[in-house]
Amino acid sequence: MYRVLVSKREGRILVTGKERDLRLVEEGWDVVFESFDWDEAFDFAMDMAEEEIVEWYYDEAVKKKFVTGLSVAT
């Protein structure tokens, strides 16, 4: 599950699939979107961003692209 978390106080948006980042909710961040698709979560974050900084984990983006590009021989 990928989530988009927002900190209005810090002017930051985080796209994350890491469960440990839910601890940010205790620090005042809000979960504003959830999806099983990384691209959908990333697009949501980019669409909502105005002056905020959008952050994401490079390894999640690369892993998603790599897995999507794999083919299975039958």
Backbone torsions as a table, in degrees:
resi	resn	phi	psi	omega
1	MET	NA	129.1	176.0
2	TYR	-104.2	141.0	-177.6
3	ARG	-128.0	151.0	171.8
4	VAL	-110.7	118.2	178.8
5	LEU	-110.7	144.0	-177.2
6	VAL	-127.8	134.7	169.9
7	SER	-116.5	102.1	179.0
8	LYS	-65.5	-35.1	-179.2
9	ARG	-62.3	-40.5	-178.0
10	GLU	-94.8	-8.9	-178.9
11	GLY	66.8	40.7	-176.4
12	ARG	-128.9	147.9	175.2
13	ILE	-127.4	132.2	-179.4
14	LEU	-121.4	128.3	171.2
15	VAL	-100.8	121.7	-174.2
16	THR	-147.8	146.4	172.2
17	GLY	-111.8	5.9	-176.6
18	LYS	-90.6	120.4	-179.5
19	GLU	-58.0	-34.2	-177.0
20	ARG	-62.5	-22.0	-180.0
21	ASP	-72.7	-12.0	175.7
22	LEU	-63.7	-18.0	176.0
23	ARG	-62.6	-20.6	178.7
24	LEU	-64.6	-24.1	177.2
25	VAL	-60.7	-37.2	178.1
26	GLU	-67.6	-19.6	179.8
27	GLU	-97.9	10.2	175.4
28	GLY	103.9	0.6	176.5
29	TRP	-77.6	154.3	177.5
30	ASP	-116.1	137.4	171.6
31	VAL	-84.4	118.1	-175.6
32	VAL	-112.3	-9.1	-178.4
33	PHE	-161.0	144.4	175.3
34	GLU	-137.6	141.8	179.0
35	SER	-158.0	153.7	172.7
36	PHE	-84.4	-6.2	-178.0
37	ASP	-109.2	121.7	-177.8
38	TRP	-62.5	-44.2	-178.8
39	ASP	-60.6	-39.6	179.5
40	GLU	-63.9	-43.7	178.6
41	ALA	-65.0	-42.8	179.9
42	PHE	-63.9	-45.3	179.5
43	ASP	-61.7	-39.9	177.3
44	PHE	-59.7	-46.2	-179.3
45	ALA	-62.3	-44.3	-179.3
46	MET	-66.6	-37.3	179.7
47	ASP	-67.1	-34.4	-177.0
48	MET	-85.9	-16.6	-176.5
49	ALA	-70.2	135.8	172.3
50	GLU	-119.8	-83.1	178.1
51	GLU	-99.0	-6.3	-176.3
52	GLU	-71.9	154.3	173.7
53	ILE	-86.6	127.7	177.7
54	VAL	-99.5	127.9	-178.9
55	GLU	-123.8	150.4	174.8
56	TRP	-156.0	166.4	179.0
57	TYR	-90.0	121.0	-178.6
58	TYR	-57.0	-41.0	-177.5
59	ASP	-63.6	-32.8	178.2
60	GLU	-69.7	-40.7	179.2
61	ALA	-66.6	-43.9	-179.2
62	VAL	-68.4	-43.0	-179.5
63	LYS	-61.6	-41.7	179.9
64	LYS	-62.8	-44.8	-179.1
65	LYS	-66.3	-40.5	-178.3
66	PHE	-66.1	-47.4	-179.2
67	VAL	-64.3	-40.0	179.9
68	THR	-63.2	-34.9	-176.3
69	GLY	-81.2	-9.7	-179.3
70	LEU	-73.3	144.6	172.9
71	SER	-123.3	152.5	-178.3
72	VAL	-111.4	124.0	177.7
73	ALA	-78.8	137.0	179.8
74	THR	-113.6	NA	NA
